[in-house]
Amino acid sequence: MVTRDTLDAIVIGGGIAGLAAAWDLRDRNVLVLEATDRVGGRIKSEPRGDVWLNLGAHVFSGAGSASDRLLAETGMHAPTVSGRLAAVSLNGKLVASGGVETFPFRLPMPLMSRVALVRAGIKLRLAVAQYAKIAAPVPGEDPAVRQLRMLQFMDDRSFREFSGTLPEDVDLLFRSTLTRSSGEPEQLPAGYGVGYFHLVWNRTAGLSRNILGGPTRFTDALAAGLGDRVHRGAVVSSVRQDANGVTVSWTDAGVAHEARAAAAVVATPAYVTREIVTGLPDDTAAALNAIPYGPYIVGSLLTGEQGAKPWDDLYALATPKRSFSMLFNMGNVLRGGETTRRPGGSLMVYAAAGFARRLWDVADADIASRFREDLAALFPGTDTEVREVVVQRWERGVPHPIVGRSKLQAPLTKPLGRVHLAGDYLGSWHTETAIRTATSAAAQIRGQIGG
Ligand SMILES: Cc1cc2nc3c(=O)[nH]c(=O)nc-3n(C[C@H](O)[C@H](O)[C@H](O)COP(=O)(O)OP(=O)(O)OC[C@H]3O[C@@H](n4cnc5c(N)ncnc54)[C@H](O)[C@@H]3O)c2cc1C
């Protein structure tokens, strides 16, 4: 089937980037093509009464961000999580209070490791302070300039080269937080690794808002606002541009379709974009090829406790010697507004990067059992509270930079005529980058089509 009318824009991919681009163009003749039967991509949650099981992205950017604007426009209630963002369980002890600089003296570890952690901690804190200066927005500055400055910070060596070889306990402590980005300390540029601690430990400037009801409410609200402009089950195979516009080909239930538009937003992961956009400049194609994605195995646990739990004041807990490398308390954001502790809650745990690779061949049911056992080991007596466990695998979960990433930024972001790229792989703020690049693509298309 070939559509007769030329559309203003075709958006490929119904993740947050594609939906955000289409949302900004919703007054125009726009079509969203999503390959699967659901929108949201790597944003995925399922409601369970007052709580939700979270299976993908969970924390979002704060005031003044592109996410903030879109959350407000779709009527989402997205409070900042109040629980601790930096807590650790290591060698049988959980430390969830006090400054991170006190951790080396409170976590059980051999003296040599303690000394190494103090040294590495000081080095890291100094670098984070330097990064914070570099990452600070300059009034009136193009966000792309700020992004490049952040990517260029200590981009010539790996985090491992920056930190030096560390004793096992210290290495695992850093690794469990850094692999939240899906990359290992040996792969990530030092500056990105340093910046990652800034991103996930910083309540004001980082990613620290939860969406009440679960993040899928956000992508569902965007899709609902777009109505029948969103086509699910449409697998795009090619995006070709010529002097007058773009032609997009896709199949839907085995039937081939084609449509023309003045412009396209390609909001698919880098490895898909590389395959479906024809005629890409060589340097852009090579840059898309150079973006690795690391895996995650997520376990989302619905709990049925009747009263307060030791995790109530926690949001993020690093668990380097468990089957999962991180634990997040999805119920934390609900606790703030309570006068009496309501029953039930929801925890999300995951094994990321190498932690996920080690588990990859284990069956989901066995992973669920291991996650439950480790939860019980962390918080004795809680196994009986678990009502449901959902396991979600993301083989290509999150794109992560490698040393020299800043050199890819120009080929990834240069103008490509009527084809505009959007997605998290174009920067370092995950969902915020996805939304920001989508907003920018929509604005450029308005410039091209007028209005
Ligand atoms: C476990 C986990 C935890 C995370 N936590 C956070 C977090 O707390 N905060 C944060 O900001 N980010 C987080 N992220 C990252 C975040 O999920 C992503 O940055 C974001 O969702 C990416 O959005 P996107 O639209 O760029 O890509 P995607 O969500 O991947 O969307 C791309 C869409 O394109 C579709 N598609 C692919 N191929 C085709 C094709 N040929 N034709 C048509 N459609 C196609 C896909 O089905 C998908 O729906 C997390 C990710 C994971 C996996």
The ligand as an SDF file (V2000), in Angstrom:
LIG
                    3D

 53 58  0  0  0  0  0  0  0  0999 V2000
   16.6900   -1.4360   32.9980 C   0  0  0  0  0  0  0  0  0  0  0  0
   16.7730   -0.0320   32.4980 C   0  0  0  0  0  0  0  0  0  0  0  0
   16.7440    1.0200   33.4050 C   0  0  0  0  0  0  0  0  0  0  0  0
   16.8250    2.3330   32.9480 C   0  0  0  0  0  0  0  0  0  0  0  0
   16.7370    3.3520   33.8480 N   0  0  0  0  0  0  0  0  0  0  0  0
   16.7010    4.6210   33.4150 C   0  0  0  0  0  0  0  0  0  0  0  0
   16.4090    5.6880   34.3150 C   0  0  0  0  0  0  0  0  0  0  0  0
   16.1350    5.4620   35.4910 O   0  0  0  0  0  0  0  0  0  0  0  0
   16.3890    6.9590   33.8250 N   0  0  0  0  0  0  0  0  0  0  0  0
   16.6070    7.2240   32.5060 C   0  0  0  0  0  0  0  0  0  0  0  0
   16.5580    8.4010   32.1170 O   0  0  0  0  0  0  0  0  0  0  0  0
   16.8320    6.2250   31.6200 N   0  0  0  0  0  0  0  0  0  0  0  0
   16.8780    4.9490   32.0430 C   0  0  0  0  0  0  0  0  0  0  0  0
   17.0430    3.9240   31.1530 N   0  0  0  0  0  0  0  0  0  0  0  0
   17.2670    4.2710   29.7430 C   0  0  0  0  0  0  0  0  0  0  0  0
   15.9570    4.6780   29.0680 C   0  0  0  0  0  0  0  0  0  0  0  0
   15.0410    3.6140   29.1590 O   0  0  0  0  0  0  0  0  0  0  0  0
   16.2440    5.0420   27.6440 C   0  0  0  0  0  0  0  0  0  0  0  0
   17.2200    6.0660   27.6090 O   0  0  0  0  0  0  0  0  0  0  0  0
   15.0270    5.5730   26.8710 C   0  0  0  0  0  0  0  0  0  0  0  0
   13.8630    4.8710   27.1910 O   0  0  0  0  0  0  0  0  0  0  0  0
   15.3500    5.5200   25.3820 C   0  0  0  0  0  0  0  0  0  0  0  0
   14.2720    6.0070   24.6390 O   0  0  0  0  0  0  0  0  0  0  0  0
   14.3420    6.0150   23.0480 P   0  0  0  0  0  0  0  0  0  0  0  0
   13.0150    6.4850   22.5770 O   0  0  0  0  0  0  0  0  0  0  0  0
   15.5680    6.7230   22.6130 O   0  0  0  0  0  0  0  0  0  0  0  0
   14.5710    4.4910   22.6200 O   0  0  0  0  0  0  0  0  0  0  0  0
   13.6050    3.2100   22.8090 P   0  0  0  0  0  0  0  0  0  0  0  0
   12.8850    3.2650   24.0930 O   0  0  0  0  0  0  0  0  0  0  0  0
   14.4490    2.0240   22.5510 O   0  0  0  0  0  0  0  0  0  0  0  0
   12.5400    3.3710   21.6460 O   0  0  0  0  0  0  0  0  0  0  0  0
   12.8170    2.9820   20.3210 C   0  0  0  0  0  0  0  0  0  0  0  0
   11.5420    2.3990   19.7240 C   0  0  0  0  0  0  0  0  0  0  0  0
   11.7930    2.0890   18.3550 O   0  0  0  0  0  0  0  0  0  0  0  0
   11.1180    0.8880   18.0590 C   0  0  0  0  0  0  0  0  0  0  0  0
   11.7360    0.2940   16.8600 N   0  0  0  0  0  0  0  0  0  0  0  0
   12.9230   -0.3590   16.7640 C   0  0  0  0  0  0  0  0  0  0  0  0
   13.1230   -0.7510   15.5090 N   0  0  0  0  0  0  0  0  0  0  0  0
   12.0720   -0.3180   14.7680 C   0  0  0  0  0  0  0  0  0  0  0  0
   11.7160   -0.4230   13.4000 C   0  0  0  0  0  0  0  0  0  0  0  0
   12.4900   -1.0370   12.5010 N   0  0  0  0  0  0  0  0  0  0  0  0
   10.5390    0.1270   12.9950 N   0  0  0  0  0  0  0  0  0  0  0  0
    9.7320    0.7790   13.8820 C   0  0  0  0  0  0  0  0  0  0  0  0
   10.0210    0.8820   15.1900 N   0  0  0  0  0  0  0  0  0  0  0  0
   11.1810    0.3550   15.6330 C   0  0  0  0  0  0  0  0  0  0  0  0
   11.3080    0.0510   19.3040 C   0  0  0  0  0  0  0  0  0  0  0  0
   10.3780   -1.0010   19.3870 O   0  0  0  0  0  0  0  0  0  0  0  0
   11.1170    1.0990   20.3990 C   0  0  0  0  0  0  0  0  0  0  0  0
    9.7670    1.1990   20.8130 O   0  0  0  0  0  0  0  0  0  0  0  0
   16.9560    2.6030   31.5610 C   0  0  0  0  0  0  0  0  0  0  0  0
   16.9730    1.5510   30.6440 C   0  0  0  0  0  0  0  0  0  0  0  0
   16.8970    0.2380   31.1060 C   0  0  0  0  0  0  0  0  0  0  0  0
   16.9060   -0.8890   30.1180 C   0  0  0  0  0  0  0  0  0  0  0  0
  1  2  1  0
  2  3  1  0
  2 52  2  0
  3  4  2  0
  4  5  1  0
  4 50  1  0
  5  6  2  0
  6  7  1  0
  6 13  1  0
  7  8  2  0
  7  9  1  0
  9 10  1  0
 10 11  2  0
 10 12  1  0
 12 13  2  0
 13 14  1  0
 14 15  1  0
 14 50  1  0
 15 16  1  0
 16 17  1  0
 16 18  1  0
 18 19  1  0
 18 20  1  0
 20 21  1  0
 20 22  1  0
 22 23  1  0
 23 24  1  0
 24 25  2  0
 24 26  1  0
 24 27  1  0
 27 28  1  0
 28 29  2  0
 28 30  1  0
 28 31  1  0
 31 32  1  0
 32 33  1  0
 33 34  1  0
 33 48  1  0
 34 35  1  0
 35 36  1  0
 35 46  1  0
 36 37  1  0
 36 45  1  0
 37 38  2  0
 38 39  1  0
 39 40  1  0
 39 45  2  0
 40 41  1  0
 40 42  2  0
 42 43  1  0
 43 44  2  0
 44 45  1  0
 46 47  1  0
 46 48  1  0
 48 49  1  0
 50 51  2  0
 51 52  1  0
 52 53  1  0
M  END
$$$$
